[in-house]
C-alpha cells in the first residue's frame, strides 16, 4: 500500500479547512453557510462524523426531513464505531424529528408529470411512495409539457398523512 497521493492530501487538507469554517459559521448563526461548508467537507473527504454536523445545521434551518436523512445516514455509515451514548442521543433526535415531518401522497391523472414540492422536483408521476415534507405550508405541483402547471398550497402538521390528487388538463391547446 502506498501513502496518500498529493491530490488526496490536498483534498483532505481542504476538507479540514472547510470543516473549521463551517464550525465557525455555525457558532455565528450562519447556518446556510455552515451547511454548505459541511457538505463540501464531506464531499472532499467522506466521514460519517461530518453527517452529524450536517444534520445539526439542517435542524437549525428547520429542514427536519434533511436532518432526519442525515442522521439516518450517520447511523448507517458509523455503525458500531458510534458510542452507545451518542447512539441514544441520535435516536432521541430522530424521534423528535419524526414529530416534525408529514407525508404527502401525490397522485395525478397524467403519467410522466414532474411532481414538485416547493418548486423542487421529487419525481415523475406516478409516484409510488408518499413524500416526506417539513411541517408548515407547502406548495405541491404537477407539470407536464404542453399543459398548465397544476398546484395546491397545503398546510401540514407533524406526522400527518395527506393525499393530494392533481388533475392535469392534457387537452392539446389550439
C-alpha positions in Angstrom: 0.0 0.0 0.0 1.3 3.4 -0.9 0.8 6.6 1.0 -1.8 9.2 0.0 -1.2 11.0 -3.2 -0.6 14.7 -3.2 -4.1 15.2 -4.6 -5.6 13.2 -1.8 -3.6 15.0 0.8 -4.7 18.3 -0.7 -8.4 17.3 -0.6 -8.1 16.1 3.0 -6.5 19.4 3.9 -9.2 21.4 2.1 -11.9 19.3 3.8 -10.4 20.1 7.2 -10.3 23.8 6.5 -13.9 23.8 5.2 -15.0 21.9 8.3 -13.4 24.5 10.6 -15.0 27.3 8.6 -18.3 25.5 8.9 -18.0 25.3 12.7 -17.2 29.0 12.9 -20.2 29.9 10.7 -22.4 27.7 12.8 -21.3 29.3 16.0 -22.0 32.7 14.5 -25.5 31.6 13.4 -24.6 31.4 9.7 -26.4 28.1 9.3 -26.8 28.2 5.5 -23.0 28.9 5.0 -22.2 26.2 7.7 -24.3 23.7 5.9 -22.6 24.4 2.5 -19.2 24.1 4.1 -20.0 20.9 6.0 -21.4 19.4 2.7 -18.3 20.3 0.8 -16.0 18.9 3.5 -18.0 15.6 3.4 -17.8 15.6 -0.4 -14.0 16.1 -0.4 -13.3 13.6 2.5 -16.4 11.5 3.3 -16.5 10.7 7.0 -19.7 9.7 8.8 -18.8 12.1 11.6 -19.5 15.1 9.3 -23.0 13.9 8.7 -23.9 14.6 12.3 -22.8 18.2 11.8 -24.7 18.4 8.6 -27.8 17.3 10.5 -27.3 19.9 13.2 -27.1 22.7 10.5 -30.2 21.3 8.8 -32.1 21.2 12.1 -31.1 24.8 12.8 -32.6 25.7 9.4 -35.8 23.8 10.2 -35.1 21.3 7.5 -36.3 18.4 9.6 -36.6 16.0 6.6 -33.0 16.7 5.7 -31.7 16.4 9.3 -33.6 13.0 9.6 -32.0 11.7 6.4 -28.5 12.9 7.5 -28.8 11.3 11.0 -30.0 8.0 9.5 -27.0 8.0 7.1 -24.8 8.9 10.0 -26.0 5.9 12.0 -25.7 3.6 8.9 -22.2 4.7 8.0 -20.9 4.9 11.5 -22.3 1.6 12.6 -20.5 0.1 15.6 -18.0 3.0 15.7 -20.7 5.2 17.2 -20.5 5.1 21.0 -23.7 3.9 22.7 -24.3 7.2 24.5 -24.1 9.1 21.1 -26.4 6.5 19.5 -29.0 7.1 22.2 -28.7 10.8 21.7 -29.2 10.4 17.9 -32.2 8.1 18.5 -33.8 10.8 20.6 -33.2 13.4 18.0 -34.6 11.2 15.2 -37.7 10.6 17.3 -38.1 14.4 17.8 -37.6 15.0 14.1 -40.3 12.4 13.2 -42.8 14.6 15.1 -41.9 17.5 12.7 -42.3 15.6 9.5 -45.5 14.9 7.5 -46.0 12.7 4.4 -47.9 13.6 1.3 -49.2 11.0 -1.2 -49.5 12.7 -4.6 -51.5 11.3 -7.5 -52.3 12.7 -10.9 -54.2 11.7 -14.0 -51.1 12.0 -16.2 -48.1 9.7 -16.3 -44.7 11.4 -16.6 -45.7 14.7 -15.0 -43.0 16.4 -12.9 -44.1 16.4 -9.3 -42.7 19.2 -7.2 -42.9 20.3 -3.6 -42.0 23.9 -3.0 -40.8 24.1 -6.6 -38.3 21.2 -6.1 -38.8 18.1 -8.2 -39.5 15.0 -6.2 -40.0 12.7 -9.2 -42.2 11.8 -12.2 -45.8 10.5 -11.8 -46.8 8.1 -10.9 -45.1 8.3 -7.5 -45.3 5.0 -5.7 -44.4 6.3 -2.3 -45.5 9.2 -0.2 -43.1 12.1 0.1 -41.8 13.3 3.5 -42.1 17.1 4.0 -41.3 19.5 6.7 -44.3 20.7 8.7 -45.8 24.0 7.6 -47.1 25.4 4.4 -46.1 23.6 1.2 -46.8 24.1 -2.5 -47.4 20.8 -4.2 -47.5 20.9 -8.0 -47.5 18.8 -11.1 -46.3 20.0 -14.5 -46.4 18.3 -17.9 -45.1 19.9 -21.1 -48.0 21.4 -23.1 -50.3 21.7 -20.1 -50.5 24.4 -17.4 -48.9 23.6 -14.0 -51.5 22.4 -11.5 -50.8 23.1 -7.8 -52.2 23.3 -4.4 -50.9 25.0 -1.3 -51.4 23.0 1.8 -50.5 23.3 5.5 -49.4 20.0 7.1 -48.7 19.2 10.7 -46.3 16.7 12.2 -47.0 13.0 11.5 -49.9 14.0 9.2 -50.5 11.8 6.1 -52.2 13.9 3.4 -53.4 12.7 0.0 -53.5 15.1 -2.9 -54.8 14.5 -6.4 -53.7 17.0 -9.1 -55.7 16.9 -12.3 -53.7 17.9 -15.3 -55.5 19.2 -18.4 -53.9 17.2 -21.2 -56.1 18.6 -24.0 -53.9 20.0 -26.8 -54.0 23.8 -27.0 -55.3 25.3 -30.3 
